[in-house]
């Protein structure tokens, strides 16, 4: 695959100076998703969109699919959710980026800094199934043959000197901490699952009316070419993930200050298929995670 074949979702807002007043620029969206039959692109479908929401590309029915949703949830929390899957000699790839700005706005006393708490979290999952094509054949599958990553970069203007501070967090499959390789019985099939997550919370003193930045990135694709080139083994795979941040002002300052962010349309959170949801529940405790997010929203 060439770089031009990658699926991109980009939301951009122009950076304002730390001395900016009480507004931040609107966000915009651009997206390109690709699903194909084999890495040599014997056939493919490409979807290009310049709107928020859910967009997807598919080839050969269910042979290859790539999907991403970007926007804000009902609590106005920006998020990215994505998935990709393929079977046989097929290939799919999904990448997305959400880049937006926010400010703590209000009338401040000279030199006053505002306490803010930021929580960012995300999860990734992957599943690979291998099926033998001969009666005595044993096959292997490893979820680490997939790339599925999420990351958040948070840049804030803080401290009396007004310098920018940057923090980065993320999660990915195939970290090397766990051997996900599974081997089938002769003539059988085997499935390998892996999941990872992160949740990071920190508090910081921010300069009011300064433009702060959040960049969220996701990437999902196979990284073992056997998954789309092999003819002696039948492979199928799926991956996906989710990422978002939550920003809250100290209650003692909430009557004088508020969080203003780039305009991001509200979109519906995609609902995973039953088999995918079961795997995520086992790997991440998703029900408790979602319940906690509803309490924070």
C-alpha positions as CSV (number, residue, x, y, z in Angstrom):
1,X,0.0,0.0,0.0
2,X,1.3,3.5,-0.8
3,X,0.8,6.4,1.5
4,X,-2.0,7.7,-0.8
5,X,-3.9,4.4,-0.1
6,X,-4.2,5.1,3.6
7,X,-7.5,6.2,5.1
8,X,-7.3,9.6,6.7
9,X,-9.7,11.5,8.8
10,X,-8.4,15.0,9.7
11,X,-10.0,17.7,11.8
12,X,-8.0,20.9,11.9
13,X,-8.3,24.2,13.7
14,X,-5.8,27.0,13.3
15,X,-3.6,27.5,16.4
16,X,-4.3,30.8,18.2
17,X,-1.7,32.5,20.3
18,X,-1.8,32.0,24.1
19,X,-2.9,35.6,24.4
20,X,-6.1,34.9,22.4
21,X,-9.3,35.9,24.0
22,X,-12.5,33.8,24.5
23,X,-13.0,32.0,21.3
24,X,-11.5,29.1,19.4
25,X,-11.8,28.2,15.7
26,X,-14.4,25.8,14.3
27,X,-13.3,22.4,13.4
28,X,-13.5,20.8,9.9
29,X,-13.5,17.1,8.8
30,X,-11.9,15.2,5.9
31,X,-12.0,11.5,5.5
32,X,-10.7,8.7,3.1
33,X,-11.3,5.0,3.8
34,X,-10.2,2.1,1.7
35,X,-11.0,-1.6,1.6
36,X,-9.4,-3.8,-1.1
37,X,-9.0,-7.4,-2.4
38,X,-5.3,-8.3,-1.7
39,X,-2.5,-5.9,-1.1
40,X,-1.9,-5.4,-4.8
41,X,-5.4,-3.8,-5.0
42,X,-6.9,-6.1,-7.6
43,X,-10.1,-4.3,-6.7
44,X,-11.0,-1.8,-4.0
45,X,-13.6,0.7,-2.8
46,X,-12.6,4.1,-1.5
47,X,-14.9,6.5,0.4
48,X,-14.0,10.1,0.7
49,X,-16.0,12.4,2.9
50,X,-15.7,15.9,4.3
51,X,-18.3,15.6,7.0
52,X,-18.4,14.4,10.6
53,X,-20.2,11.2,11.6
54,X,-19.7,7.6,10.5
55,X,-18.2,6.8,7.2
56,X,-17.2,3.4,5.9
57,X,-15.7,1.6,2.9
58,X,-16.4,-2.0,1.9
59,X,-15.3,-4.4,-0.8
60,X,-16.9,-7.6,-1.9
61,X,-19.6,-7.5,0.7
62,X,-18.0,-8.5,3.9
63,X,-14.6,-9.4,2.5
64,X,-13.0,-6.1,3.6
65,X,-14.4,-3.2,5.6
66,X,-13.0,0.0,7.2
67,X,-15.1,2.4,9.3
68,X,-14.5,5.4,11.5
69,X,-16.8,7.7,13.4
70,X,-15.6,11.2,14.6
71,X,-17.5,13.8,16.4
72,X,-18.8,14.6,19.9
73,X,-21.1,12.5,22.1
74,X,-24.2,13.8,23.8
75,X,-22.0,15.2,26.6
76,X,-20.1,17.2,24.0
77,X,-17.0,15.1,24.5
78,X,-15.0,14.6,21.3
79,X,-14.3,11.0,20.3
80,X,-13.0,8.7,17.6
81,X,-14.3,5.1,17.2
82,X,-13.0,2.9,14.4
83,X,-13.0,-0.7,13.1
84,X,-11.5,-2.7,10.2
85,X,-11.9,-6.3,9.1
86,X,-11.1,-8.6,6.2
87,X,-11.1,-12.3,5.2
88,X,-9.3,-14.3,2.5
89,X,-6.9,-12.4,0.3
90,X,-8.4,-9.0,1.3
91,X,-7.0,-5.9,3.0
92,X,-8.5,-3.0,5.0
93,X,-7.0,0.0,6.7
94,X,-8.4,2.8,8.9
95,X,-6.6,5.8,10.1
96,X,-8.2,8.9,11.8
97,X,-7.0,12.1,13.5
98,X,-9.0,14.6,15.5
99,X,-7.3,17.9,16.1
100,X,-9.1,20.6,18.0
101,X,-8.7,23.5,20.4
102,X,-10.3,24.6,23.7
103,X,-10.0,27.4,26.2
104,X,-11.0,28.1,29.8
105,X,-12.8,31.4,29.3
106,X,-13.9,34.0,31.8
107,X,-12.8,37.2,33.6
108,X,-9.7,36.6,35.6
109,X,-7.8,38.5,38.2
110,X,-4.3,39.5,37.0
111,X,-2.0,36.4,37.1
112,X,-4.9,34.1,38.1
113,X,-4.5,30.4,37.1
114,X,-7.5,28.1,36.8
115,X,-7.4,24.4,38.1
116,X,-8.5,22.0,35.4
117,X,-8.6,18.2,35.5
118,X,-8.2,16.3,32.2
119,X,-9.0,12.6,31.8
120,X,-8.1,10.8,28.5
121,X,-8.8,7.1,27.9
122,X,-9.0,4.7,25.0
123,X,-9.1,1.0,24.1
124,X,-8.0,-1.2,21.3
125,X,-8.8,-4.8,20.4
126,X,-8.0,-7.3,17.7
127,X,-8.9,-10.8,16.7
128,X,-7.3,-13.2,14.1
129,X,-8.7,-16.6,13.0
130,X,-6.8,-19.1,11.0
131,X,-8.4,-22.1,9.3
132,X,-6.7,-25.2,7.9
133,X,-7.3,-26.0,4.2
134,X,-5.9,-29.5,4.4
135,X,-7.0,-32.4,6.7
136,X,-3.6,-32.8,8.6
137,X,-2.6,-29.1,8.5
138,X,-2.0,-27.3,11.7
139,X,-2.3,-23.5,11.6
140,X,-1.3,-20.6,13.9
141,X,-3.0,-17.3,14.6
142,X,-1.8,-14.3,16.7
143,X,-3.6,-11.1,17.4
144,X,-0.2,-9.4,17.5
145,X,-0.2,-9.7,13.7
146,X,-2.5,-6.6,13.7
147,X,-1.8,-3.0,14.3
148,X,-4.5,-1.3,16.4
149,X,-3.4,1.9,18.2
150,X,-4.9,4.9,19.8
151,X,-3.0,8.0,21.2
152,X,-3.8,11.4,22.6
153,X,-1.4,14.4,22.7
154,X,-2.5,17.2,25.0
155,X,-0.8,20.6,24.8
156,X,-1.8,23.2,27.4
157,X,-0.7,26.7,28.3
158,X,0.0,26.7,32.0
159,X,2.1,28.2,34.8
160,X,3.0,31.8,35.5
161,X,5.6,31.8,32.7
162,X,2.9,30.8,30.2
163,X,4.9,28.0,28.6
164,X,3.3,25.1,26.7
165,X,3.3,21.7,28.4
166,X,2.7,18.6,26.3
167,X,1.6,15.1,27.5
168,X,1.1,12.0,25.4
169,X,-0.9,8.8,26.3
170,X,-2.0,5.7,24.3
171,X,-2.5,2.0,23.9
172,X,-1.7,-0.5,21.2
173,X,-1.8,-4.2,20.3
174,X,1.3,-6.3,20.0
175,X,3.3,-4.6,22.8
176,X,5.3,-7.8,23.3
177,X,4.2,-8.3,26.9
178,X,1.9,-11.2,26.0
179,X,2.3,-14.1,23.6
180,X,-0.9,-14.2,21.6
181,X,0.0,-17.1,19.3
182,X,-2.4,-20.0,19.2
183,X,-2.1,-23.3,17.3
184,X,-4.9,-25.4,16.0
185,X,-5.5,-29.1,16.0
186,X,-4.9,-30.9,12.6
187,X,-7.4,-29.8,10.0
188,X,-9.0,-27.3,12.5
189,X,-9.1,-23.6,13.2
190,X,-7.9,-21.3,15.9
191,X,-8.7,-17.8,17.1
192,X,-6.4,-15.4,18.9
193,X,-7.7,-12.3,20.8
194,X,-5.9,-9.3,22.3
195,X,-7.0,-6.0,23.9
196,X,-5.4,-3.1,25.6
197,X,-6.6,0.1,27.2
198,X,-5.4,3.3,29.0
199,X,-6.9,5.8,31.3
200,X,-4.9,8.8,32.5
201,X,-6.0,11.7,34.7
202,X,-4.0,14.7,35.6
203,X,-4.7,18.2,37.1
204,X,-3.0,21.4,35.9
205,X,-3.2,25.1,36.5
206,X,-4.1,26.8,33.2
207,X,-3.9,30.4,31.9
208,X,-7.5,31.6,31.3
209,X,-8.5,32.6,27.8
210,X,-5.5,30.8,26.2
211,X,-6.0,28.3,23.3
212,X,-5.1,24.7,24.3
213,X,-4.8,21.8,21.9
214,X,-5.8,18.1,21.8
215,X,-4.7,15.7,19.0
216,X,-6.1,12.2,18.9
217,X,-4.9,9.6,16.5
218,X,-5.9,6.1,15.6
219,X,-4.5,3.5,13.3
220,X,-5.7,0.0,12.3
221,X,-4.4,-2.5,9.8
222,X,-2.7,-5.9,9.5
223,X,1.0,-5.9,9.9
224,X,1.6,-9.6,8.8
225,X,1.3,-9.9,5.1
226,X,0.3,-13.6,5.4
227,X,-3.2,-12.3,6.5
228,X,-3.8,-11.1,2.9
229,X,-1.3,-13.0,0.8
230,X,-1.5,-16.6,2.1
231,X,-3.1,-19.2,-0.1
232,X,-2.4,-22.3,2.0
233,X,-4.2,-21.0,5.1
234,X,-7.6,-19.2,5.3
235,X,-7.3,-16.1,7.5
236,X,-9.9,-13.6,8.8
237,X,-9.3,-10.8,11.2
238,X,-11.0,-7.8,12.8
239,X,-9.8,-4.8,15.0
240,X,-11.1,-1.6,16.4
241,X,-10.8,1.0,19.1
242,X,-12.1,4.1,20.8
243,X,-10.6,7.2,22.3
244,X,-11.7,10.4,24.0
245,X,-10.8,13.1,26.6
246,X,-12.9,14.7,29.3
247,X,-12.0,18.2,30.6
248,X,-13.5,19.7,33.8
249,X,-12.9,22.9,35.7
250,X,-12.5,22.9,39.5
251,X,-16.0,23.5,41.0
252,X,-14.7,26.4,43.0
253,X,-14.1,28.3,39.7
254,X,-17.0,27.0,37.7
255,X,-19.2,30.0,38.4
256,X,-16.7,32.3,36.7
257,X,-15.1,30.2,34.0
258,X,-16.3,27.7,31.4
259,X,-14.7,25.4,28.8
260,X,-15.1,26.5,25.2
261,X,-13.9,24.2,22.4
262,X,-13.9,24.0,18.6
263,X,-17.3,23.4,17.2
264,X,-17.7,19.6,16.7
265,X,-21.1,18.1,15.7
266,X,-22.7,15.6,17.9
267,X,-22.8,12.1,16.4
268,X,-24.1,8.7,17.5
269,X,-21.6,6.2,19.0
270,X,-21.4,3.1,16.8
271,X,-22.7,-0.1,18.4
272,X,-20.3,-3.1,18.2
273,X,-21.5,-6.5,16.8
274,X,-22.3,-9.1,19.4
275,X,-19.1,-11.1,18.9
276,X,-17.0,-8.0,19.1
277,X,-18.8,-6.7,22.2
278,X,-18.2,-10.1,24.0
279,X,-14.5,-9.9,23.3
280,X,-14.3,-6.3,24.5
281,X,-16.2,-7.1,27.7
282,X,-13.8,-9.9,28.4
283,X,-10.6,-7.9,27.7
284,X,-11.6,-4.5,29.1
285,X,-14.5,-4.7,31.5
286,X,-16.4,-2.5,29.0
287,X,-19.7,-2.3,31.0
288,X,-18.0,-0.8,34.0
289,X,-16.0,1.5,31.8
290,X,-19.1,2.8,30.0
291,X,-20.9,3.3,33.3
292,X,-18.0,5.3,34.7
293,X,-18.1,7.5,31.6
294,X,-21.8,8.2,32.0
295,X,-21.2,9.3,35.6
296,X,-18.4,11.7,34.5
297,X,-20.4,13.1,31.6
